[in-house]
């Protein structure tokens, strides 16, 4: 039984780690999107102020780089979500297995108690029949 609990705890730990990894990757994506937004605002400001072609070009390139990194980060997040789903399934299986094992153990204990009670009744019957035998 302790093995089942350990397996469930391990699955819970793996699930928590997968969730933490997903949260970290989502935070990275948010940071990338914020950086892209910053570059877009900077570009808009450069286009309104004066024609600094080099600054405009480098800002446009920075936006494109951010778009690429954002797409890459979205792929990483999808992969983390898949790992999280796998960990969730493993955890569910471990919990089901533990609960099944507990029910089987309880059933076996109930059967044992019935068997002991049956033997006690038989012993009492034998004792009663021995005493009242003519």
C-alpha angles and dihedrals in degrees: 000000000000088000089059091050091048091049090050092048090049090050090049089052092050090048091050091049091050090049091049091049091050091049091050092050091048089052090052090051091051090051091050092049090050090051091050090050089051091052091048091052090047090051092050090051092048091050091052099043111049137323105271098160095184092053092045092050094047091048091050089051090049089053091051091049090050091050089053092048091047091054091048090049091050089055090051090050092051089051091049090049089053090050089048091052091050090050090048091052092048090050092049091050091049091050092048091048092050093048091048090050091050091051091049090049091049091048091050090049091050090050089050091051091049091050092050090048090049091052091047090052090049091050091048090048091051091048092048093047091048093052096047097042112123 
